[in-house]
Amino acid sequence: MTTATFEDLHDLMSTMAGDEKHREAATSTLDALWVLYDRVLRVTPEMAEDRDRFFLSKGHGPMAYYAVLAARGFIDPAELRRFGAFRSPLGMHPDRALVPGVEISSGSLGHGLPLAVGTALGLRARGIPSDVWVLIGDGELDEGSNHEAIAYAGRVGLERLHVIVVDNHSASHGWPGGMEKRFEVEGWSAVRANGRDHDELEAAFRAPHPGAPRLVVADTGVR
Ligand SMILES: Cc1ncc(C[n+]2csc(CCOP(=O)(O)OP(=O)(O)O)c2C)c(N)n1
């Protein structure tokens, strides 16, 4: 484990060139990822079986994710300089077979939440006390696969499932009554937090939600 701080993350991210198109997708996730890995998630590079799981579903623009993994000792910070290069393990979409600490390969949107539901169910069935966190984008929520997963997770009361939607207001469709309502009607606990305020994010990540899966909307404002 390194002793890197949040301030170091910007330096780590600036060493990754070559994906300017997705830089905003990365910067909007930086604060939520940092608070999660620094204050909440029980996971170390040893990847114990009872670790908490984190799935980055919004796989485009993974620079913030790689920077946080480097800051927390999963990957060598020097590797960041080869981000996106030929044969670099740090591709423009994360590959679980190549990057230590990465639980799912992602890039095709709409798969992380269904995978997280299955993982949380499996862990619960085996009596393993792990939480499962998944980060998705507000635009990504339009994918229909998410809505089957939201309905199912609510019905089976997956209390150890936590969804972070980073809302940078890029969604094309929107939801009647707001994004939180879409989850609440399925039995979820839902809260919106300032996606740049670390203490507010931590409070939202830690608030009790007995018997129900949890949604935290990390609102980063219009980009
Ligand atoms: C299944 C699928 N359809 C379309 C895309 C193309 N795509 C890449 S990023 C993106 C927008 C995602 O928006 P959002 O989830 O809000 O993330 P942001 O880029 O705003 O951070 C789309 C549609 C994809 N990667 N996967």
The ligand as an SDF file (V2000), in Angstrom:
LIG
                    3D

 26 27  0  0  0  0  0  0  0  0999 V2000
  -23.3610   -1.0910  -25.1330 C   0  0  0  0  0  0  0  0  0  0  0  0
  -22.6960    0.2030  -25.4970 C   0  0  0  0  0  0  0  0  0  0  0  0
  -23.3550    1.1000  -26.2580 N   0  0  0  0  0  0  0  0  0  0  0  0
  -22.7680    2.2720  -26.5860 C   0  0  0  0  0  0  0  0  0  0  0  0
  -21.4960    2.5620  -26.1750 C   0  0  0  0  0  0  0  0  0  0  0  0
  -20.8230    3.8610  -26.6210 C   0  0  0  0  0  0  0  0  0  0  0  0
  -20.6560    4.8150  -25.5430 N   0  0  0  0  0  0  0  0  0  0  0  0
  -19.4390    5.0170  -24.9680 C   0  0  0  0  0  0  0  0  0  0  0  0
  -19.4850    6.2030  -23.7860 S   0  0  0  0  0  0  0  0  0  0  0  0
  -21.1360    6.4400  -24.0040 C   0  0  0  0  0  0  0  0  0  0  0  0
  -21.8810    7.4750  -23.1870 C   0  0  0  0  0  0  0  0  0  0  0  0
  -21.9460    7.0700  -21.7460 C   0  0  0  0  0  0  0  0  0  0  0  0
  -22.4870    8.1140  -20.9550 O   0  0  0  0  0  0  0  0  0  0  0  0
  -22.3460    8.0720  -19.4010 P   0  0  0  0  0  0  0  0  0  0  0  0
  -22.6590    6.7090  -18.8930 O   0  0  0  0  0  0  0  0  0  0  0  0
  -23.1890    9.1640  -18.8570 O   0  0  0  0  0  0  0  0  0  0  0  0
  -20.8090    8.3270  -19.1220 O   0  0  0  0  0  0  0  0  0  0  0  0
  -19.9350    9.6560  -19.3920 P   0  0  0  0  0  0  0  0  0  0  0  0
  -19.2970    9.4770  -20.7250 O   0  0  0  0  0  0  0  0  0  0  0  0
  -20.8590   10.8250  -19.3360 O   0  0  0  0  0  0  0  0  0  0  0  0
  -18.9300    9.7000  -18.3050 O   0  0  0  0  0  0  0  0  0  0  0  0
  -21.6420    5.6340  -25.0070 C   0  0  0  0  0  0  0  0  0  0  0  0
  -23.0680    5.6070  -25.4350 C   0  0  0  0  0  0  0  0  0  0  0  0
  -20.8130    1.5880  -25.3800 C   0  0  0  0  0  0  0  0  0  0  0  0
  -19.5890    1.8030  -24.9100 N   0  0  0  0  0  0  0  0  0  0  0  0
  -21.4380    0.4290  -25.0470 N   0  0  0  0  0  0  0  0  0  0  0  0
  1  2  1  0
  2  3  1  0
  2 26  2  0
  3  4  2  0
  4  5  1  0
  5  6  1  0
  5 24  2  0
  6  7  1  0
  7  8  2  0
  7 22  1  0
  8  9  1  0
  9 10  1  0
 10 11  1  0
 10 22  2  0
 11 12  1  0
 12 13  1  0
 13 14  1  0
 14 15  2  0
 14 16  1  0
 14 17  1  0
 17 18  1  0
 18 19  2  0
 18 20  1  0
 18 21  1  0
 22 23  1  0
 24 25  1  0
 24 26  1  0
M  CHG  1   7   1
M  END
$$$$
